[in-house]
Amino acid sequence: MKTSIRRTLKITGAAALTAVLLAAGAAAATAHVTVDPSVTKEGGFTKLTFSVPNESATAKTSRLEVKLPTETPLTSVSVKPIDGWKAQVITTDLPKPVEVQGTTVTKAPTSVVWTADSAHQIGQNEFQTFTISVGRLPVAGTTVVLPAAQGYTDGTTVNWADTEVADHDHSAATSSATASTAPTGAEPSHPAPSFLTTAAESDAAHTRTAAAAAEAAPAAPVAAASSSNGGDTAGWFGLAAGLIGLATGGTALARSRPVRNN
């Protein structure tokens, strides 16, 4: 009996430990630096929000650097302020001139660096979001890769710069800044934040969408149209007709009553 109880306790303990390890592994696998664009349409502006979790059990995150593409540069970059964090947009010469919206660009913002004071560093089980406004976005089908370097208070740096390469060929262009490439078909351990640009809606498509929405909308009840004078005249005619009918009815009723002889 005691042997059976011990065996049961060992199995239960092992199962519990396995569950904890799996949960820890899942949490570590999903705790990546990611980017969430508010808009992805080509030629437009967008807000890019980077989510940065702290993954160290002993140190805090005190610095973040996001590299911007140079092949399809974002010529307009502004930073949303964060309490306790100092932001710097770094502009440098491009490796080669690039045509952007019909203009030859030789210089552009190539990175954004955030540095925290001691009171606002990202601690254990914490995360912070960093938002920038950028534009204009490159042509539809471009994968914009934004490698990030996460610095810790113990001096270590984690580079989120790996790009995933699928087994099939990519037809879309790739715009990256110092990103490394993982083996074909492999899941990168430190994926670089990225997003794909989409086509802008044409004026004709916008018109068709609006027309379809109007056609699908339920028809509103149509009120009778009349001028103020016309409405008043119709009202008076109706009232007169009612009075005449009432008088006629009264006369008919009076005639139908029998006459009493005193």
C-alpha positions as CSV (number, residue, x, y, z in Angstrom):
1,M,0.0,0.0,0.0
2,K,2.8,2.4,1.0
3,T,4.7,1.5,-2.2
4,S,1.7,2.4,-4.3
5,I,1.2,5.8,-2.5
6,R,4.9,6.6,-3.1
7,R,4.7,5.7,-6.7
8,T,1.6,7.9,-7.1
9,L,3.3,10.8,-5.4
10,K,6.4,10.5,-7.7
11,I,4.2,10.4,-10.8
12,T,2.2,13.4,-9.7
13,G,5.4,15.4,-8.8
14,A,7.0,14.6,-12.1
15,A,3.9,15.6,-14.0
16,A,3.7,18.9,-12.1
17,L,7.4,19.6,-12.8
18,T,6.9,18.9,-16.5
19,A,4.0,21.2,-16.7
20,V,6.0,24.0,-15.0
21,L,8.9,23.5,-17.4
22,L,6.6,23.5,-20.4
23,A,4.9,26.7,-19.3
24,A,8.3,28.4,-18.7
25,G,9.4,27.3,-22.1
26,A,6.2,28.6,-23.8
27,A,6.6,31.9,-22.0
28,A,10.2,32.3,-23.1
29,A,9.3,31.3,-26.7
30,T,6.6,34.0,-26.9
31,A,8.4,36.8,-25.1
32,H,9.8,38.4,-28.3
33,V,10.2,42.0,-29.2
34,T,7.4,42.7,-31.7
35,V,6.1,45.5,-33.8
36,D,2.4,46.4,-34.4
37,P,1.8,48.9,-37.3
38,S,-1.4,51.0,-37.2
39,V,-1.5,51.2,-41.0
40,T,0.4,49.1,-43.7
41,K,-0.8,50.8,-46.9
42,E,2.0,51.8,-49.4
43,G,2.8,55.5,-49.6
44,G,1.2,56.3,-46.3
45,F,2.2,57.1,-42.7
46,T,1.9,54.7,-39.8
47,K,2.5,54.4,-36.1
48,L,4.8,51.5,-35.2
49,T,4.4,50.3,-31.6
50,F,7.2,48.0,-30.3
51,S,6.4,45.7,-27.4
52,V,9.5,44.9,-25.3
53,P,9.3,42.3,-22.5
54,N,12.1,41.8,-20.0
55,E,13.4,38.3,-20.3
56,S,16.3,38.4,-17.7
57,A,15.8,36.9,-14.3
58,T,18.6,39.1,-12.8
59,A,18.8,42.3,-14.8
60,K,16.5,45.1,-16.1
61,T,16.1,46.4,-19.6
62,S,17.6,49.9,-19.8
63,R,18.1,50.4,-23.5
64,L,16.4,49.7,-26.8
65,E,17.7,50.5,-30.3
66,V,15.6,49.9,-33.4
67,K,17.3,50.0,-36.8
68,L,15.4,51.5,-39.7
69,P,15.7,50.3,-43.4
70,T,18.1,51.9,-45.7
71,E,17.0,50.3,-49.0
72,T,13.5,51.8,-48.6
73,P,14.2,54.6,-46.1
74,L,11.5,56.2,-43.9
75,T,12.2,59.8,-44.4
76,S,9.9,61.0,-41.7
77,V,10.3,59.7,-38.2
78,S,9.0,61.1,-34.9
79,V,9.0,59.6,-31.4
80,K,6.2,59.4,-28.8
81,P,7.6,60.5,-25.4
82,I,7.8,58.0,-22.6
83,D,8.2,59.0,-18.9
84,G,11.8,58.2,-17.8
85,W,13.1,57.3,-21.2
86,K,15.2,59.5,-23.4
87,A,14.7,59.0,-27.2
88,Q,17.1,59.9,-30.0
89,V,16.5,59.7,-33.8
90,I,19.8,59.1,-35.6
91,T,20.1,60.3,-39.2
92,T,23.0,59.1,-41.3
93,D,24.1,58.9,-45.0
94,L,22.5,56.1,-46.9
95,P,24.7,53.4,-48.5
96,K,23.4,54.6,-51.9
97,P,20.9,57.3,-53.1
98,V,17.3,56.1,-53.1
99,E,14.3,57.5,-55.0
100,V,11.4,58.2,-52.6
101,Q,8.2,59.7,-54.0
102,G,10.1,61.1,-57.0
103,T,12.9,62.7,-54.8
104,T,16.5,61.4,-54.6
105,V,17.3,60.8,-50.9
106,T,20.9,60.5,-49.7
107,K,20.3,61.0,-45.9
108,A,17.6,59.5,-43.7
109,P,16.8,58.3,-40.2
110,T,18.6,54.9,-39.7
111,S,17.9,54.1,-36.1
112,V,16.0,55.2,-33.0
113,V,17.6,54.7,-29.5
114,W,15.7,54.8,-26.2
115,T,17.6,55.0,-22.8
116,A,15.9,54.7,-19.4
117,D,16.8,56.4,-16.2
118,S,17.2,54.1,-13.1
119,A,13.7,54.5,-11.9
120,H,12.0,53.5,-15.2
121,Q,13.9,50.5,-16.4
122,I,11.9,47.4,-17.3
123,G,12.0,44.8,-14.5
124,Q,11.1,41.1,-14.1
125,N,7.7,40.2,-15.4
126,E,7.3,43.6,-17.0
127,F,7.2,45.1,-20.5
128,Q,7.1,48.5,-22.1
129,T,5.8,49.8,-25.4
130,F,7.7,52.3,-27.7
131,T,5.9,54.1,-30.4
132,I,7.2,56.0,-33.4
133,S,5.4,57.6,-36.4
134,V,7.0,56.9,-39.7
135,G,6.5,57.4,-43.5
136,R,6.2,57.0,-46.3
137,L,5.8,53.3,-46.5
138,P,7.4,51.5,-49.5
139,V,5.4,49.7,-52.3
140,A,2.9,47.0,-51.5
141,G,4.5,43.6,-50.9
142,T,7.6,44.9,-49.1
143,T,8.6,43.2,-45.9
144,V,9.8,46.0,-43.6
145,V,12.3,44.4,-41.2
146,L,13.2,46.4,-38.1
147,P,16.0,44.7,-36.1
148,A,16.1,45.6,-32.4
149,A,18.9,45.5,-29.8
150,Q,17.7,45.1,-26.2
151,G,20.2,46.2,-23.6
152,Y,20.3,45.1,-20.0
153,T,21.7,46.6,-16.8
154,D,24.2,43.8,-16.5
155,G,25.8,44.8,-19.8
156,T,24.3,42.1,-22.0
157,T,22.5,42.8,-25.2
158,V,20.0,40.7,-27.0
159,N,19.8,41.3,-30.8
160,W,16.3,40.6,-32.3
161,A,17.6,40.5,-35.8
162,D,16.9,37.0,-37.2
163,T,14.6,36.7,-40.3
164,E,12.6,33.6,-41.0
165,V,13.1,32.1,-44.4
166,A,10.2,29.9,-45.6
167,D,10.7,26.7,-47.7
168,H,9.0,28.4,-50.7
169,D,10.3,31.4,-52.7
170,H,9.3,34.9,-51.6
171,S,8.1,37.1,-54.4
172,A,7.9,40.1,-52.2
173,A,10.8,42.5,-51.7
174,T,12.5,42.7,-48.4
175,S,13.6,45.9,-46.7
176,S,15.8,45.3,-43.7
177,A,18.5,46.9,-41.6
178,T,21.4,44.7,-40.5
179,A,19.2,41.6,-40.2
180,S,20.7,38.1,-40.1
181,T,19.0,35.2,-41.9
182,A,18.1,31.9,-40.3
183,P,18.5,28.6,-42.1
184,T,15.8,27.8,-44.7
185,G,12.6,26.7,-43.0
186,A,14.0,27.2,-39.5
187,E,12.2,29.1,-36.8
188,P,14.5,32.0,-35.7
189,S,15.3,32.1,-32.0
190,H,15.5,35.9,-32.0
191,P,13.1,37.1,-34.8
192,A,13.4,40.7,-36.0
193,P,10.2,42.7,-35.7
194,S,8.7,43.1,-39.2
195,F,5.5,43.7,-41.1
196,L,4.3,43.6,-44.7
197,T,3.1,46.6,-46.7
198,T,-0.2,46.4,-48.5
199,A,-1.8,48.1,-51.6
200,A,-3.4,51.5,-51.2
201,E,-7.1,51.6,-52.0
202,S,-7.7,53.4,-55.3
203,D,-10.3,56.2,-55.7
204,A,-12.3,53.9,-58.0
205,A,-12.3,51.1,-55.4
206,H,-13.2,53.6,-52.7
207,T,-16.2,54.8,-54.8
208,R,-17.3,51.2,-55.4
209,T,-17.1,50.4,-51.7
210,A,-19.1,53.5,-50.8
211,A,-21.7,52.7,-53.5
212,A,-22.0,49.0,-52.3
213,A,-22.4,50.2,-48.7
214,A,-25.2,52.6,-49.7
215,E,-26.9,49.9,-51.8
216,A,-26.8,47.5,-48.9
217,A,-28.1,50.0,-46.3
218,P,-31.9,49.6,-45.5
219,A,-34.0,52.3,-47.2
220,A,-35.3,54.9,-44.8
221,P,-39.0,55.8,-44.8
222,V,-39.8,58.6,-47.2
223,A,-41.9,61.4,-45.7
224,A,-44.4,63.2,-47.9
225,A,-43.0,66.4,-49.3
226,S,-45.1,69.5,-49.0
227,S,-44.6,73.2,-48.6
228,S,-45.7,75.0,-45.5
229,N,-48.6,76.7,-47.3
230,G,-49.7,73.5,-49.1
231,G,-49.7,71.6,-45.8
232,D,-51.8,74.3,-44.1
233,T,-54.3,74.4,-46.9
234,A,-54.7,70.6,-46.9
235,G,-55.3,70.7,-43.2
236,W,-58.0,73.3,-43.5
237,F,-59.7,71.3,-46.2
238,G,-59.6,68.2,-44.0
239,L,-61.1,70.1,-41.1
240,A,-63.9,71.6,-43.2
241,A,-64.8,68.2,-44.6
242,G,-64.9,66.7,-41.2
243,L,-67.3,69.4,-39.9
244,I,-69.6,69.0,-42.9
245,G,-69.7,65.2,-42.3
246,L,-70.5,65.8,-38.7
247,A,-73.3,68.2,-39.5
248,T,-74.7,65.8,-42.1
249,G,-74.6,62.9,-39.7
250,G,-76.4,65.0,-37.0
251,T,-79.2,66.0,-39.4
252,A,-79.7,62.4,-40.5
253,L,-79.9,61.3,-36.8
254,A,-82.4,63.9,-36.0
255,R,-84.7,62.9,-38.9
256,S,-84.5,59.3,-37.9
257,R,-85.8,59.8,-34.4
258,P,-89.6,59.3,-33.9
259,V,-91.6,62.4,-33.1
260,R,-93.4,62.1,-29.7
261,N,-96.9,63.5,-29.4
262,N,-97.6,65.3,-26.2
